[in-house]
Amino acid sequence: MSNKQLGSLFLVSVIDILGFGILIPLVPYMADRFGAAPAVLTAIFGVYSLCQLIAAPLWGRLSDRFGRRPILISSLTGACASYIILGFAQGVDWLFASRILGGFMAGNIAAAFAYASDVSPPEKRAASLGMVGAAIGIGFMLGPAIGGLLAGNDLRTASFVRPAVVSACLSLFAIALVTFLLPESNTAERRREHATRERVGPLRMLVERPALRFLATAALLVTFSQAVLESIFALWALNKFGFGPRTVGLLMFCLACLAVLMQGGGVRLLVPRLGEGKLATLGVLTFVAGLVTVAVAPNLVMTGLGLALCGIGVGSFNPSASSLASKQADVHDRGSVMGTYQSSSSLARVIGPFVSGPIYAALGPGAPFLVGACVTLPAIWFIWRARARSR
């Protein structure tokens, strides 16, 4: 049964993130069309993650109490509405409104990881989480390229309505898939057990579970640099090389493609040989090397190489660290644990975009990537501290 459930979850995750990914390379160009400064542009990304940070633990607890399916359907409905607002935006305030709504309704990723944990035995959990990560990666891989093609490469004539409508339709399709293909994984017995237990907030959970705290910190550092890369790359590429939405979308496609290959296949092969801790460490080192390469890249080839290293690094780190985090959960609180763990990534996605713009303006185009590399390196220490304190 678990293989059928994981297959359905994989399909839902691909469709869901595909809709989100379509709009990723377009938001900076929309903000630029409205005359937004770099700091405002990156703040549009940051406000989404700020709202996600606030909402993610709540969604995790709700999925423990009411089930994974209702949370997936609710978050997809909110995403659909946010895409419509974004596509028909008439100014920067509309962009902010869309991202605020989307962030508050973003309970899908934590619910998807909790679902995968529900239906997987401990020895296969890294592979299952890697499969969900690969599905998310496929969405991010195909989404930007599709978004760029739908919008066009000329900023003056680019259409942002078409990509937004396609994203909204994909959300509706994903809702139908959840409704008809995805059975509930959080059984009624588990939900009753959760209801009788004392509710533990995310801060208390981090205090009581040191390994989870260290893993969440490592995820925060890595995701911070990933958010810096994603939020400033389009502006960096436009100003340095004159790249338009289509080229940026294709470059992000290459990054996501390698991340998918790592999460979908590489993790399955490497975790049994190296273990989650070592693979996560190698992922951090590879990601740092990629950031440095992008920062000093003099041409398109070196930029592509740097993004490739970033993709391999993220693809190695994310499922490995998520698997380690899921092992800190009991059967009744997986949603809460994964929601708390995902909150660290949400916090990073708040900080990264808000600081990348000012760093870019004050220190130069390559500075955000170099700062990200320096911030990411200490994640290695936190990974090994987590292994030492693991439950």
DRENROFI-581548 format. One record per residue (C-alpha): residue in one letter; z, x, y. Coordinates in steps of 0.02 Angstrom, whole numbers. Layout:
<node><banu>a</banu><w>Z</w><u>X</u><v>Y</v></node>
...
//
This chain:
<node><banu>m</banu><w>0</w><u>0</u><v>0</v></node>
<node><banu>s</banu><w>42</w><u>141</u><v>120</v></node>
<node><banu>n</banu><w>-134</w><u>213</u><v>113</v></node>
<node><banu>k</banu><w>-208</w><u>44</u><v>161</v></node>
<node><banu>q</banu><w>-80</w><u>26</u><v>301</v></node>
<node><banu>l</banu><w>-114</w><u>202</u><v>365</v></node>
<node><banu>g</banu><w>-301</w><u>169</u><v>361</v></node>
<node><banu>s</banu><w>-279</w><u>12</u><v>465</v></node>
<node><banu>l</banu><w>-163</w><u>104</u><v>585</v></node>
<node><banu>f</banu><w>-290</w><u>245</u><v>601</v></node>
<node><banu>l</banu><w>-426</w><u>122</u><v>651</v></node>
<node><banu>v</banu><w>-314</w><u>31</u><v>776</v></node>
<node><banu>s</banu><w>-259</w><u>196</u><v>855</v></node>
<node><banu>v</banu><w>-438</w><u>258</u><v>873</v></node>
<node><banu>i</banu><w>-495</w><u>97</u><v>958</v></node>
<node><banu>d</banu><w>-341</w><u>90</u><v>1069</v></node>
<node><banu>i</banu><w>-348</w><u>269</u><v>1133</v></node>
<node><banu>l</banu><w>-538</w><u>262</u><v>1148</v></node>
<node><banu>g</banu><w>-518</w><u>129</u><v>1282</v></node>
<node><banu>f</banu><w>-389</w><u>236</u><v>1372</v></node>
<node><banu>g</banu><w>-491</w><u>395</u><v>1354</v></node>
<node><banu>i</banu><w>-647</w><u>318</u><v>1429</v></node>
<node><banu>l</banu><w>-561</w><u>311</u><v>1599</v></node>
<node><banu>i</banu><w>-476</w><u>483</u><v>1598</v></node>
<node><banu>p</banu><w>-617</w><u>583</u><v>1680</v></node>
<node><banu>l</banu><w>-656</w><u>442</u><v>1803</v></node>
<node><banu>v</banu><w>-491</w><u>417</u><v>1894</v></node>
<node><banu>p</banu><w>-504</w><u>580</u><v>1995</v></node>
<node><banu>y</banu><w>-679</w><u>532</u><v>2052</v></node>
<node><banu>m</banu><w>-623</w><u>356</u><v>2097</v></node>
<node><banu>a</banu><w>-481</w><u>429</u><v>2201</v></node>
<node><banu>d</banu><w>-601</w><u>551</u><v>2282</v></node>
<node><banu>r</banu><w>-718</w><u>408</u><v>2327</v></node>
<node><banu>f</banu><w>-572</w><u>324</u><v>2416</v></node>
<node><banu>g</banu><w>-535</w><u>486</u><v>2511</v></node>
<node><banu>a</banu><w>-372</w><u>530</u><v>2422</v></node>
<node><banu>a</banu><w>-300</w><u>704</u><v>2446</v></node>
<node><banu>p</banu><w>-270</w><u>814</u><v>2291</v></node>
<node><banu>a</banu><w>-82</w><u>778</u><v>2292</v></node>
<node><banu>v</banu><w>-116</w><u>591</u><v>2296</v></node>
<node><banu>l</banu><w>-247</w><u>607</u><v>2160</v></node>
<node><banu>t</banu><w>-128</w><u>693</u><v>2039</v></node>
<node><banu>a</banu><w>11</w><u>572</u><v>2086</v></node>
<node><banu>i</banu><w>-96</w><u>431</u><v>2017</v></node>
<node><banu>f</banu><w>-82</w><u>515</u><v>1847</v></node>
<node><banu>g</banu><w>102</w><u>550</u><v>1872</v></node>
<node><banu>v</banu><w>152</w><u>372</u><v>1914</v></node>
<node><banu>y</banu><w>82</w><u>311</u><v>1747</v></node>
<node><banu>s</banu><w>192</w><u>432</u><v>1653</v></node>
<node><banu>l</banu><w>343</w><u>392</u><v>1761</v></node>
<node><banu>c</banu><w>330</w><u>210</u><v>1712</v></node>
<node><banu>q</banu><w>299</w><u>259</u><v>1531</v></node>
<node><banu>l</banu><w>454</w><u>368</u><v>1535</v></node>
<node><banu>i</banu><w>559</w><u>220</u><v>1590</v></node>
<node><banu>a</banu><w>483</w><u>99</u><v>1465</v></node>
<node><banu>a</banu><w>457</w><u>206</u><v>1307</v></node>
<node><banu>p</banu><w>638</w><u>204</u><v>1242</v></node>
<node><banu>l</banu><w>646</w><u>17</u><v>1271</v></node>
<node><banu>w</banu><w>486</w><u>-13</u><v>1174</v></node>
<node><banu>g</banu><w>553</w><u>97</u><v>1033</v></node>
<node><banu>r</banu><w>714</w><u>-4</u><v>1020</v></node>
<node><banu>l</banu><w>617</w><u>-168</u><v>1028</v></node>
<node><banu>s</banu><w>504</w><u>-109</u><v>885</v></node>
<node><banu>d</banu><w>660</w><u>-73</u><v>781</v></node>
<node><banu>r</banu><w>727</w><u>-247</u><v>818</v></node>
<node><banu>f</banu><w>571</w><u>-356</u><v>814</v></node>
<node><banu>g</banu><w>443</w><u>-252</u><v>718</v></node>
<node><banu>r</banu><w>300</w><u>-134</u><v>757</v></node>
<node><banu>r</banu><w>161</w><u>-265</u><v>766</v></node>
<node><banu>p</banu><w>229</w><u>-365</u><v>913</v></node>
<node><banu>i</banu><w>251</w><u>-206</u><v>1014</v></node>
<node><banu>l</banu><w>75</w><u>-147</u><v>976</v></node>
<node><banu>i</banu><w>2</w><u>-315</u><v>1026</v></node>
<node><banu>s</banu><w>105</w><u>-324</u><v>1187</v></node>
<node><banu>s</banu><w>61</w><u>-148</u><v>1242</v></node>
<node><banu>l</banu><w>-125</w><u>-175</u><v>1206</v></node>
<node><banu>t</banu><w>-123</w><u>-334</u><v>1310</v></node>
<node><banu>g</banu><w>-46</w><u>-241</u><v>1457</v></node>
<node><banu>a</banu><w>-172</w><u>-100</u><v>1439</v></node>
<node><banu>c</banu><w>-315</w><u>-225</u><v>1444</v></node>
<node><banu>a</banu><w>-251</w><u>-299</u><v>1608</v></node>
<node><banu>s</banu><w>-229</w><u>-126</u><v>1685</v></node>
<node><banu>y</banu><w>-408</w><u>-78</u><v>1644</v></node>
<node><banu>i</banu><w>-475</w><u>-232</u><v>1731</v></node>
<node><banu>i</banu><w>-374</w><u>-192</u><v>1888</v></node>
<node><banu>l</banu><w>-435</w><u>-12</u><v>1883</v></node>
<node><banu>g</banu><w>-618</w><u>-56</u><v>1861</v></node>
<node><banu>f</banu><w>-620</w><u>-173</u><v>2010</v></node>
<node><banu>a</banu><w>-509</w><u>-64</u><v>2121</v></node>
<node><banu>q</banu><w>-545</w><u>-76</u><v>2307</v></node>
<node><banu>g</banu><w>-431</w><u>66</u><v>2362</v></node>
<node><banu>v</banu><w>-299</w><u>192</u><v>2311</v></node>
<node><banu>d</banu><w>-164</w><u>57</u><v>2306</v></node>
<node><banu>w</banu><w>-264</w><u>-32</u><v>2168</v></node>
<node><banu>l</banu><w>-269</w><u>129</u><v>2068</v></node>
<node><banu>f</banu><w>-81</w><u>147</u><v>2082</v></node>
<node><banu>a</banu><w>-55</w><u>-36</u><v>2032</v></node>
<node><banu>s</banu><w>-163</w><u>-11</u><v>1878</v></node>
<node><banu>r</banu><w>-72</w><u>145</u><v>1824</v></node>
<node><banu>i</banu><w>100</w><u>69</u><v>1854</v></node>
<node><banu>l</banu><w>59</w><u>-81</u><v>1745</v></node>
<node><banu>g</banu><w>-21</w><u>28</u><v>1611</v></node>
<node><banu>g</banu><w>130</w><u>144</u><v>1607</v></node>
<node><banu>f</banu><w>258</w><u>5</u><v>1589</v></node>
<node><banu>m</banu><w>158</w><u>-72</u><v>1448</v></node>
<node><banu>a</banu><w>126</w><u>92</u><v>1354</v></node>
<node><banu>g</banu><w>230</w><u>63</u><v>1199</v></node>
<node><banu>n</banu><w>87</w><u>89</u><v>1077</v></node>
<node><banu>i</banu><w>101</w><u>275</u><v>1039</v></node>
<node><banu>a</banu><w>286</w><u>273</u><v>994</v></node>
<node><banu>a</banu><w>259</w><u>115</u><v>890</v></node>
<node><banu>a</banu><w>112</w><u>196</u><v>799</v></node>
<node><banu>f</banu><w>211</w><u>351</u><v>755</v></node>
<node><banu>a</banu><w>359</w><u>245</u><v>699</v></node>
<node><banu>y</banu><w>241</w><u>141</u><v>591</v></node>
<node><banu>a</banu><w>171</w><u>298</u><v>509</v></node>
<node><banu>s</banu><w>348</w><u>358</u><v>475</v></node>
<node><banu>d</banu><w>394</w><u>190</u><v>399</v></node>
<node><banu>v</banu><w>257</w><u>196</u><v>267</v></node>
<node><banu>s</banu><w>263</w><u>383</u><v>225</v></node>
<node><banu>p</banu><w>383</w><u>480</u><v>113</v></node>
<node><banu>p</banu><w>466</w><u>631</u><v>197</v></node>
<node><banu>e</banu><w>357</w><u>759</u><v>108</v></node>
<node><banu>k</banu><w>197</w><u>675</u><v>173</v></node>
<node><banu>r</banu><w>259</w><u>628</u><v>346</v></node>
<node><banu>a</banu><w>181</w><u>777</u><v>437</v></node>
<node><banu>a</banu><w>11</w><u>735</u><v>362</v></node>
<node><banu>s</banu><w>30</w><u>550</u><v>406</v></node>
<node><banu>l</banu><w>83</w><u>588</u><v>584</v></node>
<node><banu>g</banu><w>-59</w><u>713</u><v>593</v></node>
<node><banu>m</banu><w>-177</w><u>574</u><v>542</v></node>
<node><banu>v</banu><w>-113</w><u>462</u><v>682</v></node>
<node><banu>g</banu><w>-126</w><u>611</u><v>800</v></node>
<node><banu>a</banu><w>-304</w><u>637</u><v>741</v></node>
<node><banu>a</banu><w>-344</w><u>455</u><v>777</v></node>
<node><banu>i</banu><w>-274</w><u>475</u><v>951</v></node>
<node><banu>g</banu><w>-373</w><u>636</u><v>968</v></node>
<node><banu>i</banu><w>-534</w><u>548</u><v>917</v></node>
<node><banu>g</banu><w>-503</w><u>421</u><v>1054</v></node>
<node><banu>f</banu><w>-477</w><u>560</u><v>1181</v></node>
<node><banu>m</banu><w>-626</w><u>655</u><v>1110</v></node>
<node><banu>l</banu><w>-752</w><u>514</u><v>1119</v></node>
<node><banu>g</banu><w>-676</w><u>420</u><v>1266</v></node>
<node><banu>p</banu><w>-708</w><u>543</u><v>1408</v></node>
<node><banu>a</banu><w>-886</w><u>575</u><v>1349</v></node>
<node><banu>i</banu><w>-922</w><u>388</u><v>1338</v></node>
<node><banu>g</banu><w>-839</w><u>359</u><v>1507</v></node>
<node><banu>g</banu><w>-945</w><u>494</u><v>1588</v></node>
<node><banu>l</banu><w>-1105</w><u>424</u><v>1513</v></node>
<node><banu>l</banu><w>-1062</w><u>247</u><v>1568</v></node>
<node><banu>a</banu><w>-1019</w><u>303</u><v>1744</v></node>
<node><banu>g</banu><w>-1161</w><u>426</u><v>1772</v></node>
<node><banu>n</banu><w>-1157</w><u>603</u><v>1839</v></node>
<node><banu>d</banu><w>-1192</w><u>567</u><v>2023</v></node>
<node><banu>l</banu><w>-1029</w><u>533</u><v>2114</v></node>
<node><banu>r</banu><w>-1118</w><u>433</u><v>2250</v></node>
<node><banu>t</banu><w>-1190</w><u>305</u><v>2128</v></node>
<node><banu>a</banu><w>-1065</w><u>315</u><v>1984</v></node>
<node><banu>s</banu><w>-1013</w><u>146</u><v>1914</v></node>
<node><banu>f</banu><w>-829</w><u>126</u><v>1871</v></node>
<node><banu>v</banu><w>-841</w><u>-58</u><v>1825</v></node>
<node><banu>r</banu><w>-941</w><u>-31</u><v>1665</v></node>
<node><banu>p</banu><w>-817</w><u>93</u><v>1587</v></node>
<node><banu>a</banu><w>-668</w><u>-18</u><v>1634</v></node>
<node><banu>v</banu><w>-745</w><u>-173</u><v>1556</v></node>
<node><banu>v</banu><w>-785</w><u>-77</u><v>1397</v></node>
<node><banu>s</banu><w>-605</w><u>-14</u><v>1390</v></node>
<node><banu>a</banu><w>-537</w><u>-191</u><v>1411</v></node>
<node><banu>c</banu><w>-650</w><u>-255</u><v>1272</v></node>
<node><banu>l</banu><w>-590</w><u>-116</u><v>1157</v></node>
<node><banu>s</banu><w>-410</w><u>-167</u><v>1189</v></node>
<node><banu>l</banu><w>-450</w><u>-346</u><v>1141</v></node>
<node><banu>f</banu><w>-535</w><u>-282</u><v>983</v></node>
<node><banu>a</banu><w>-382</w><u>-177</u><v>940</v></node>
<node><banu>i</banu><w>-270</w><u>-330</u><v>963</v></node>
<node><banu>a</banu><w>-378</w><u>-423</u><v>837</v></node>
<node><banu>l</banu><w>-365</w><u>-278</u><v>714</v></node>
<node><banu>v</banu><w>-175</w><u>-274</u><v>727</v></node>
<node><banu>t</banu><w>-167</w><u>-462</u><v>704</v></node>
<node><banu>f</banu><w>-278</w><u>-472</u><v>551</v></node>
<node><banu>l</banu><w>-271</w><u>-300</u><v>467</v></node>
<node><banu>l</banu><w>-102</w><u>-222</u><v>502</v></node>
<node><banu>p</banu><w>47</w><u>-289</u><v>403</v></node>
<node><banu>e</banu><w>222</w><u>-264</u><v>473</v></node>
<node><banu>s</banu><w>300</w><u>-100</u><v>415</v></node>
<node><banu>n</banu><w>475</w><u>-126</u><v>483</v></node>
<node><banu>t</banu><w>545</w><u>-247</u><v>355</v></node>
<node><banu>a</banu><w>658</w><u>-393</u><v>398</v></node>
<node><banu>e</banu><w>801</w><u>-307</u><v>306</v></node>
<node><banu>r</banu><w>784</w><u>-152</u><v>415</v></node>
<node><banu>r</banu><w>777</w><u>-258</u><v>572</v></node>
<node><banu>r</banu><w>936</w><u>-351</u><v>522</v></node>
<node><banu>e</banu><w>1021</w><u>-185</u><v>489</v></node>
<node><banu>h</banu><w>967</w><u>-122</u><v>660</v></node>
<node><banu>a</banu><w>1035</w><u>-280</u><v>743</v></node>
<node><banu>t</banu><w>1208</w><u>-252</u><v>667</v></node>
<node><banu>r</banu><w>1221</w><u>-71</u><v>719</v></node>
<node><banu>e</banu><w>1283</w><u>-5</u><v>884</v></node>
<node><banu>r</banu><w>1141</w><u>26</u><v>1007</v></node>
<node><banu>v</banu><w>1124</w><u>207</u><v>1054</v></node>
<node><banu>g</banu><w>1036</w><u>250</u><v>1217</v></node>
<node><banu>p</banu><w>912</w><u>393</u><v>1228</v></node>
<node><banu>l</banu><w>1031</w><u>511</u><v>1320</v></node>
<node><banu>r</banu><w>1170</w><u>484</u><v>1195</v></node>
<node><banu>m</banu><w>1047</w><u>506</u><v>1053</v></node>
<node><banu>l</banu><w>993</w><u>674</u><v>1124</v></node>
<node><banu>v</banu><w>1175</w><u>727</u><v>1142</v></node>
<node><banu>e</banu><w>1221</w><u>677</u><v>965</v></node>
<node><banu>r</banu><w>1066</w><u>751</u><v>883</v></node>
<node><banu>p</banu><w>1043</w><u>932</u><v>941</v></node>
<node><banu>a</banu><w>884</w><u>962</u><v>841</v></node>
<node><banu>l</banu><w>802</w><u>811</u><v>921</v></node>
<node><banu>r</banu><w>857</w><u>875</u><v>1091</v></node>
<node><banu>f</banu><w>777</w><u>1045</u><v>1062</v></node>
<node><banu>l</banu><w>616</w><u>968</u><v>996</v></node>
<node><banu>a</banu><w>606</w><u>848</u><v>1143</v></node>
<node><banu>t</banu><w>625</w><u>996</u><v>1261</v></node>
<node><banu>a</banu><w>487</w><u>1091</u><v>1173</v></node>
<node><banu>a</banu><w>374</w><u>939</u><v>1184</v></node>
<node><banu>l</banu><w>416</w><u>922</u><v>1368</v></node>
<node><banu>l</banu><w>362</w><u>1101</u><v>1404</v></node>
<node><banu>v</banu><w>199</w><u>1090</u><v>1306</v></node>
<node><banu>t</banu><w>154</w><u>919</u><v>1372</v></node>
<node><banu>f</banu><w>192</w><u>974</u><v>1550</v></node>
<node><banu>s</banu><w>55</w><u>1104</u><v>1539</v></node>
<node><banu>q</banu><w>-63</w><u>984</u><v>1451</v></node>
<node><banu>a</banu><w>-35</w><u>859</u><v>1593</v></node>
<node><banu>v</banu><w>-69</w><u>994</u><v>1722</v></node>
<node><banu>l</banu><w>-232</w><u>1037</u><v>1634</v></node>
<node><banu>e</banu><w>-288</w><u>856</u><v>1619</v></node>
<node><banu>s</banu><w>-241</w><u>805</u><v>1796</v></node>
<node><banu>i</banu><w>-317</w><u>951</u><v>1891</v></node>
<node><banu>f</banu><w>-461</w><u>1005</u><v>1779</v></node>
<node><banu>a</banu><w>-591</w><u>883</u><v>1851</v></node>
<node><banu>l</banu><w>-551</w><u>936</u><v>2029</v></node>
<node><banu>w</banu><w>-549</w><u>1120</u><v>1979</v></node>
<node><banu>a</banu><w>-717</w><u>1103</u><v>1889</v></node>
<node><banu>l</banu><w>-794</w><u>1006</u><v>2034</v></node>
<node><banu>n</banu><w>-742</w><u>1134</u><v>2166</v></node>
<node><banu>k</banu><w>-772</w><u>1291</u><v>2063</v></node>
<node><banu>f</banu><w>-931</w><u>1248</u><v>1969</v></node>
<node><banu>g</banu><w>-990</w><u>1083</u><v>2045</v></node>
<node><banu>f</banu><w>-967</w><u>989</u><v>1880</v></node>
<node><banu>g</banu><w>-983</w><u>798</u><v>1886</v></node>
<node><banu>p</banu><w>-902</w><u>665</u><v>1777</v></node>
<node><banu>r</banu><w>-1027</w><u>686</u><v>1635</v></node>
<node><banu>t</banu><w>-1001</w><u>874</u><v>1618</v></node>
<node><banu>v</banu><w>-812</w><u>859</u><v>1631</v></node>
<node><banu>g</banu><w>-814</w><u>721</u><v>1501</v></node>
<node><banu>l</banu><w>-914</w><u>829</u><v>1380</v></node>
<node><banu>l</banu><w>-798</w><u>977</u><v>1405</v></node>
<node><banu>m</banu><w>-647</w><u>867</u><v>1369</v></node>
<node><banu>f</banu><w>-742</w><u>805</u><v>1217</v></node>
<node><banu>c</banu><w>-749</w><u>982</u><v>1150</v></node>
<node><banu>l</banu><w>-562</w><u>1007</u><v>1179</v></node>
<node><banu>a</banu><w>-518</w><u>844</u><v>1092</v></node>
<node><banu>c</banu><w>-638</w><u>878</u><v>948</v></node>
<node><banu>l</banu><w>-545</w><u>1035</u><v>898</v></node>
<node><banu>a</banu><w>-377</w><u>948</u><v>919</v></node>
<node><banu>v</banu><w>-438</w><u>812</u><v>801</v></node>
<node><banu>l</banu><w>-497</w><u>936</u><v>672</v></node>
<node><banu>m</banu><w>-328</w><u>1021</u><v>674</v></node>
<node><banu>q</banu><w>-228</w><u>860</u><v>664</v></node>
<node><banu>g</banu><w>-340</w><u>774</u><v>539</v></node>
<node><banu>g</banu><w>-373</w><u>919</u><v>421</v></node>
<node><banu>g</banu><w>-295</w><u>1082</u><v>477</v></node>
<node><banu>v</banu><w>-117</w><u>1017</u><v>474</v></node>
<node><banu>r</banu><w>-136</w><u>953</u><v>296</v></node>
<node><banu>l</banu><w>-188</w><u>1126</u><v>240</v></node>
<node><banu>l</banu><w>-70</w><u>1231</u><v>345</v></node>
<node><banu>v</banu><w>95</w><u>1137</u><v>339</v></node>
<node><banu>p</banu><w>121</w><u>1164</u><v>151</v></node>
<node><banu>r</banu><w>91</w><u>1351</u><v>176</v></node>
<node><banu>l</banu><w>178</w><u>1382</u><v>343</v></node>
<node><banu>g</banu><w>294</w><u>1236</u><v>371</v></node>
<node><banu>e</banu><w>305</w><u>1129</u><v>527</v></node>
<node><banu>g</banu><w>407</w><u>1255</u><v>627</v></node>
<node><banu>k</banu><w>288</w><u>1402</u><v>607</v></node>
<node><banu>l</banu><w>134</w><u>1295</u><v>637</v></node>
<node><banu>a</banu><w>211</w><u>1222</u><v>795</v></node>
<node><banu>t</banu><w>249</w><u>1399</u><v>855</v></node>
<node><banu>l</banu><w>71</w><u>1457</u><v>823</v></node>
<node><banu>g</banu><w>11</w><u>1304</u><v>916</v></node>
<node><banu>v</banu><w>112</w><u>1351</u><v>1069</v></node>
<node><banu>l</banu><w>44</w><u>1529</u><v>1070</v></node>
<node><banu>t</banu><w>-136</w><u>1469</u><v>1051</v></node>
<node><banu>f</banu><w>-115</w><u>1340</u><v>1189</v></node>
<node><banu>v</banu><w>-45</w><u>1471</u><v>1308</v></node>
<node><banu>a</banu><w>-192</w><u>1586</u><v>1272</v></node>
<node><banu>g</banu><w>-311</w><u>1443</u><v>1311</v></node>
<node><banu>l</banu><w>-228</w><u>1405</u><v>1478</v></node>
<node><banu>v</banu><w>-240</w><u>1587</u><v>1532</v></node>
<node><banu>t</banu><w>-423</w><u>1593</u><v>1480</v></node>
<node><banu>v</banu><w>-465</w><u>1438</u><v>1583</v></node>
<node><banu>a</banu><w>-372</w><u>1508</u><v>1733</v></node>
<node><banu>v</banu><w>-478</w><u>1667</u><v>1740</v></node>
<node><banu>a</banu><w>-641</w><u>1594</u><v>1673</v></node>
<node><banu>p</banu><w>-792</w><u>1653</u><v>1776</v></node>
<node><banu>n</banu><w>-918</w><u>1537</u><v>1694</v></node>
<node><banu>l</banu><w>-947</w><u>1386</u><v>1583</v></node>
<node><banu>v</banu><w>-940</w><u>1486</u><v>1420</v></node>
<node><banu>m</banu><w>-767</w><u>1556</u><v>1455</v></node>
<node><banu>t</banu><w>-708</w><u>1387</u><v>1515</v></node>
<node><banu>g</banu><w>-765</w><u>1311</u><v>1350</v></node>
<node><banu>l</banu><w>-676</w><u>1448</u><v>1252</v></node>
<node><banu>g</banu><w>-515</w><u>1418</u><v>1346</v></node>
<node><banu>l</banu><w>-524</w><u>1231</u><v>1316</v></node>
<node><banu>a</banu><w>-559</w><u>1263</u><v>1132</v></node>
<node><banu>l</banu><w>-400</w><u>1366</u><v>1116</v></node>
<node><banu>c</banu><w>-304</w><u>1229</u><v>1207</v></node>
<node><banu>g</banu><w>-371</w><u>1099</u><v>1085</v></node>
<node><banu>i</banu><w>-324</w><u>1201</u><v>932</v></node>
<node><banu>g</banu><w>-151</w><u>1236</u><v>1003</v></node>
<node><banu>v</banu><w>-112</w><u>1055</u><v>1047</v></node>
<node><banu>g</banu><w>-183</w><u>997</u><v>880</v></node>
<node><banu>s</banu><w>-65</w><u>1115</u><v>789</v></node>
<node><banu>f</banu><w>91</w><u>1081</u><v>892</v></node>
<node><banu>n</banu><w>93</w><u>892</u><v>912</v></node>
<node><banu>p</banu><w>97</w><u>831</u><v>730</v></node>
<node><banu>s</banu><w>210</w><u>973</u><v>676</v></node>
<node><banu>a</banu><w>339</w><u>939</u><v>812</v></node>
<node><banu>s</banu><w>325</w><u>750</u><v>787</v></node>
<node><banu>s</banu><w>358</w><u>771</u><v>602</v></node>
<node><banu>l</banu><w>512</w><u>875</u><v>637</v></node>
<node><banu>a</banu><w>572</w><u>743</u><v>761</v></node>
<node><banu>s</banu><w>545</w><u>600</u><v>638</v></node>
<node><banu>k</banu><w>659</w><u>689</u><v>514</v></node>
<node><banu>q</banu><w>802</w><u>667</u><v>637</v></node>
<node><banu>a</banu><w>791</w><u>478</u><v>614</v></node>
<node><banu>d</banu><w>869</w><u>358</u><v>490</v></node>
<node><banu>v</banu><w>768</w><u>215</u><v>417</v></node>
<node><banu>h</banu><w>841</w><u>89</u><v>541</v></node>
<node><banu>d</banu><w>811</w><u>187</u><v>703</v></node>
<node><banu>r</banu><w>642</w><u>272</u><v>686</v></node>
<node><banu>g</banu><w>571</w><u>176</u><v>832</v></node>
<node><banu>s</banu><w>716</w><u>228</u><v>942</v></node>
<node><banu>v</banu><w>705</w><u>410</u><v>890</v></node>
<node><banu>m</banu><w>517</w><u>420</u><v>913</v></node>
<node><banu>g</banu><w>529</w><u>324</u><v>1077</v></node>
<node><banu>t</banu><w>659</w><u>448</u><v>1139</v></node>
<node><banu>y</banu><w>553</w><u>595</u><v>1081</v></node>
<node><banu>q</banu><w>399</w><u>521</u><v>1166</v></node>
<node><banu>s</banu><w>501</w><u>501</u><v>1325</v></node>
<node><banu>s</banu><w>506</w><u>689</u><v>1344</v></node>
<node><banu>s</banu><w>317</w><u>692</u><v>1343</v></node>
<node><banu>s</banu><w>315</w><u>550</u><v>1469</v></node>
<node><banu>l</banu><w>432</w><u>647</u><v>1582</v></node>
<node><banu>a</banu><w>317</w><u>798</u><v>1570</v></node>
<node><banu>r</banu><w>169</w><u>690</u><v>1616</v></node>
<node><banu>v</banu><w>265</w><u>635</u><v>1770</v></node>
<node><banu>i</banu><w>308</w><u>811</u><v>1827</v></node>
<node><banu>g</banu><w>143</w><u>895</u><v>1782</v></node>
<node><banu>p</banu><w>24</w><u>791</u><v>1889</v></node>
<node><banu>f</banu><w>144</w><u>784</u><v>2036</v></node>
<node><banu>v</banu><w>158</w><u>974</u><v>2045</v></node>
<node><banu>s</banu><w>-18</w><u>1025</u><v>1993</v></node>
<node><banu>g</banu><w>-97</w><u>964</u><v>2155</v></node>
<node><banu>p</banu><w>22</w><u>1056</u><v>2272</v></node>
<node><banu>i</banu><w>12</w><u>1215</u><v>2165</v></node>
<node><banu>y</banu><w>-178</w><u>1204</u><v>2169</v></node>
<node><banu>a</banu><w>-180</w><u>1184</u><v>2358</v></node>
<node><banu>a</banu><w>-50</w><u>1318</u><v>2394</v></node>
<node><banu>l</banu><w>-88</w><u>1455</u><v>2267</v></node>
<node><banu>g</banu><w>-270</w><u>1434</u><v>2219</v></node>
<node><banu>p</banu><w>-377</w><u>1353</u><v>2084</v></node>
<node><banu>g</banu><w>-314</w><u>1454</u><v>1934</v></node>
<node><banu>a</banu><w>-130</w><u>1445</u><v>1979</v></node>
<node><banu>p</banu><w>-88</w><u>1278</u><v>1895</v></node>
<node><banu>f</banu><w>-151</w><u>1343</u><v>1727</v></node>
<node><banu>l</banu><w>-54</w><u>1507</u><v>1742</v></node>
<node><banu>v</banu><w>104</w><u>1415</u><v>1791</v></node>
<node><banu>g</banu><w>79</w><u>1302</u><v>1642</v></node>
<node><banu>a</banu><w>63</w><u>1451</u><v>1525</v></node>
<node><banu>c</banu><w>227</w><u>1525</u><v>1589</v></node>
<node><banu>v</banu><w>317</w><u>1359</u><v>1571</v></node>
<node><banu>t</banu><w>253</w><u>1330</u><v>1394</v></node>
<node><banu>l</banu><w>305</w><u>1495</u><v>1314</v></node>
<node><banu>p</banu><w>492</w><u>1453</u><v>1303</v></node>
<node><banu>a</banu><w>447</w><u>1307</u><v>1191</v></node>
<node><banu>i</banu><w>444</w><u>1432</u><v>1047</v></node>
<node><banu>w</banu><w>631</w><u>1464</u><v>1067</v></node>
<node><banu>f</banu><w>670</w><u>1278</u><v>1068</v></node>
<node><banu>i</banu><w>569</w><u>1250</u><v>909</v></node>
<node><banu>w</banu><w>667</w><u>1381</u><v>815</v></node>
<node><banu>r</banu><w>832</w><u>1317</u><v>884</v></node>
<node><banu>a</banu><w>784</w><u>1145</u><v>820</v></node>
<node><banu>r</banu><w>749</w><u>1213</u><v>647</v></node>
<node><banu>a</banu><w>919</w><u>1296</u><v>645</v></node>
<node><banu>r</banu><w>1006</w><u>1134</u><v>692</v></node>
<node><banu>s</banu><w>896</w><u>1016</u><v>592</v></node>
<node><banu>r</banu><w>981</w><u>874</u><v>498</v></node>
//
